[in-house]
Structures are given as C-alpha cells and as structure tokens.
C-alpha cells in the first residue's frame, strides 16, 4: 500500500509532482475539524441542561423542561444518518470540497441561528418548533461533514501504529468540550442569572460560527489538494450507494455501531447528564462543577493518547473489549458516587472521563476493516452515525428520566447495557473471523 510522505516524485517528462500530504498535516485537519463539530454539539448539550429549560420551557417544572430539552438534543442524532446519505449524493455529483463547504456552513449557520431565537414568553410554542428545526439542521450538517481523513490516516498507517493513528481524530471531542464548558463557566461566573438567561447564553452559539469558518478553511486546504484527491481515489475512499452498502456489508454496519456502544453510552453520561442532575438535585455551584468536568476532559485527552499506545501493543479489539469490562465495573459503583455529594460526584466525573478517553480513543472505526476499500468511506460514516444514535443520542433523556423516577441505580444499568453491547458485538466479530 502506498504511504503518505512529504517526498516528491519525478514524472517521465522531468517535472515534479506535488508533494504528498504529510500525516501530521492530515492529523491537524482531523483534530481541528472534529473539535469544531464537537464544540457546536456540546454548546447545545450544555445549554439543554442549564439554559433551555428556563428559556424555552418555563411553562413546566424544571425536570420536565430539562427532559423536553434533552428530547430536542436527541433530534440531531436521528437526523445525522440522513445527512450522511444526502451529502454523499452531493459529493458524488459536485465533489468533496463543495459538500464540506455546504455542510460546515449549514452547521455554523444553524448553531448561530439558535442565538437569535426569542424566549418562549415572547413567541410561545413557535420558538420550540424553530429550535427543533435548527437542531435537525445541525444533525444533517454533521452527517455531511465526513471528509474521510480518519480513514485515509488508518489505511496509510503502519500495521503496528494503527491504534495511534486511530486516536488522533478522537482528540477533537475533549478539545471541543473544554472550550464549550469553559465559555459557559465564564458566563456563569461573570453574569447575574437574569442577564445569563436573557442574552448571555447566546454568545457561545455566535462563537460557533466563527470556529466553523476557521475549521472549514483548515480542512479545505487539505481535501481539495491534488495530493489528497489522488490518494483518496487510489484507496477508493469515495461514496458508494447506500442500498449496495447494506446489501454487501449491512451486518458490518450493525456490528460496528454496537462495537463502540460502551464508549458512546458513557459519552453524554459524564458530560451532559451530570449537569442536569447537579442543577436539579444538588446545591453544587455550576461553575465549580463545570471546572471539574473541564479537568476531566483534560484527563480524557491524555487517556485518548494512551489508548493509542495500548492498542498498538494488544490490539484495538482487545483494548475496546477490556475497556468495556472496565465500564461495566464502573457502572456498579457509579450510582453510589453520584449520591456521594461533591466528592463522590467529582470522582464520578474524573473516573468516567478517564474511562471515556481510553475507550473512545479506539471507538471510531474499530471494525471498519470489514468494509474493505470500496465500502469503507460510506460504511465508516454510517457506522459512526448509528453508534451515536444508539449509544449517545438519547443518553441524557433516558438517564435523567429513569433516574429521576426510579433512582440512580438505573444510571448503572444504562452504562452496563452499553458495555454488554460492545462485548457481544466484538464477540460476534471475532467468532466470524472478521477483520479489525
């Protein structure tokens, strides 16, 4: 397999071809792109727990308002696979550069558009409909933002370094959360509650548009380069018809989605859900709790890097399986920690983020080798979409609804179900001798 290197080659006519795109440059594009996308989604998620119940659902109690906010939060994950399918068609007809430009512009515009929404007290139920529409547009846009860079890195990585290259794109998640949580912590610390709920909460949504513009140019610089386009064509990383994909590789899409379930189930349980629980059932300062979560996100970033080293020693499937067992064990005492006051809740966040980083670092595309070259581009995108939908999209809604009505023991049950899903999927993958 050809590798990506910064060297140049000479054609028969004596002219030099463009230098290949360096792996480091691709990695930067991956991290910047993912960080901007995660920032947009975390801004909405944090606002769903802290802001939206008061601004858009003041006609119900705080718990019900938060549940409605989390229901809107889930809409983007429902829309995401449809966005992938729509934008794959756009790429097939007009090219990868246009697809990426339209999707990121739509993502930034939809996110910034939320900042202009009036409150329920001003516009009534219409504003809830508008918020839902903008959230769906976010999901469609994120589905269209798949650029194939992680697959390009994976296919060109030496076999003994696949775990290292796999974790690079995952670093965007903690970076996006750190920035989003930091902005909200600053606003909470600087503004009175009335000002925060009136206009202060809107600033993170404005910032998202600027971040998306920067990310767009950083990624376009790579994806429209001749070297990149040639390499993608050589590796057959191009859209394939959805029906053909599912006819040929449908079982691998399902296995891939469930293989990452433990990580994705934990994802919003340590980021979005705890914020709602603290605000509803604790006297803790929101700022203090956000700072603990930011520390946890830094730990997760370090754990993601470590996951690459571990995976290259023991294998990606074993790493995911081992971390699924770890998350299953964590699910046993997670309820006790969340009931343990500030100290216990802080421990829940920090331990949870560490496990999240170790598992999430290898969650993306853990079994995408099953697709082969032809189906990998579209297969990897849809597998990720379904993993987010099944494992993470409804996590804050389901966890809060169950725990508020039946107790925190259901938090452990939710995490355990994700861990079991991963272990079963990996077991099937191994029994069938599929690739990892």
Secondary structure by P-SEA (a helix, b strand, c coil): ccccccbbbbccccccccccccaaaaaaaaaaaaaaaaaaaaaaaaaaaccccccccccccaaaaaaaaaaaaaccccaaaaaaaaaaaaaacccaaaaaaaaaaaaaaaaaaaaaccccccccaaaaaaaaaaaaaaaaaaaacccaaaaaaaaacccccaaaaaacccaaaaaaaaaaaaaaaaaaacccaaaaaccccaaaaaaaaaaaaaaaaaaaaccccaaaaaaaaaaccccccaaaaaaccaaaaaaaaaaaaaaaaaccccccaaaaaaaccccccaaaaaaaaaaaaaaaaaaaaaaaaaaaaccaaaaaaaaaaaaaaaaaaaaaaaaccaaaaaaaaaaaaaaaaaaaccccccccccccccccaaaaaaaaaaaaaacccaaaaaaaaaaacccaaaaaaaaaaaaaaaaaaaaaaaaacccc
